[in-house]
Amino acid sequence: MDSVKSSSSQLDGLIPYDPKYLPAKYIMSANENPLDVPLDVRLEIEQAIRDVAFNRYPDPLANELRDMIAEANGLSREWVLLGNGGDQLLFDTAMAWGGPGRTFLNLPPTFSVYAANARLTNTEVVDIERIQNRNWAIDEEAVLAALADQAKPIDFVIIGSPNNPTGELADARFVERVLESTDALVMVDEAYFEFSRSSVLPYLERHKNLVILRTFSKAYSLAGVRIGYILAHPAVITEYIKVRQPYSVDAVSQAIAKTVYRNRAAFEDRVDAIISERDRVTDALCDIPGIKAYPSDSNWILFAIDNASAAWEYLYSQGVLVRDFSASAGIEGTLRVSIGTKEQNDAFLQAIRDFAINNA
Ligand SMILES: *Cc1c(COP(=O)(O)O)cnc(C)c1O
């Protein structure tokens, strides 16, 4: 046969997620940790991998890792579920709480994966835009009104906190009001909570509808390994287990993640350094005429600049790869720079200053 039936209609016109990876001297585009896992931890990882039986299926639920994460959060293992990166758990959220006839409340501009997953699962999306001139604050009253609207019941909502790419935390008291006002599933995406040092974990035991998403990809330098997790009520975890691919977290990733988590104190100084560099880069950007930098609670900075796509090109010509949102809906004219090492940040600042001065 030299033809094939068309794929499912929800794929019509869908553009595959493209992280826009390009080779560059200074990679500052994907909010990764600029440093790899510390050398002594890597040596421990090599030892741990040596003991993995490659011929055996992994523990489907990664119970040892589950126990470690549970203990660190004052929970028991039934409250924790691992995934193949946080991304898998985002997809599983749409699989389990979305679907035909169901509705997802989205708060754009935000992580584009949320809406893409809704579309893949034929879930209707209700958008409540963030308020640009209040540093992308959530339109709290509009969100509460949407959740109270009986004509269109919401099945789940995802709140990025800090929100990627705009950078700000959700107000914890607002999250609590949301949890109290609805029985919709409320996922708080805390992929960057190590940098904001803030979590809605204290609300977990009182709110069965709260799911907290986290990842090893950012603070723990494991973007290449694919480990994320959720914290939620055991009854909610059970629903996720129904849709989850049973062996999605492989044995090698489990061994690596256990070693890193046991050594997580070794990452604290690095997180501190990123936070102080973030503040330094924000201040420096604010001093450049023609740039508006949005405040960030995370490890990146979103900024608006005239001729943003030309700015992206110039940065790239200088070896600096940042994320181009110049043509993205709701955040037109912006770029996002992930905080790197001091050297990387200086290279970025030098290049963006040159561009701004030459284009003034
Ligand atoms: C990076 C990220 C995640 C999780 O990424 P994984 O690498 O799949 O764990 C989740 N949400 C947001 C907003 C992110 O930026």
The ligand as an ORCA input file, in Angstrom:
! r2SCAN-3c Opt
* xyz 0 1
  C      10.611     21.343     32.633
  C       9.177     21.414     32.976
  C       8.422     20.299     33.409
  C       8.940     18.909     33.526
  O       9.871     18.556     32.598
  P      10.426     17.066     32.544
  O      11.798     17.243     32.006
  O       9.525     16.308     31.636
  O      10.413     16.517     33.933
  C       7.111     20.488     33.779
  N       6.551     21.682     33.707
  C       7.224     22.761     33.303
  C       6.533     24.066     33.264
  C       8.539     22.665     32.904
  O       9.175     23.752     32.456
*
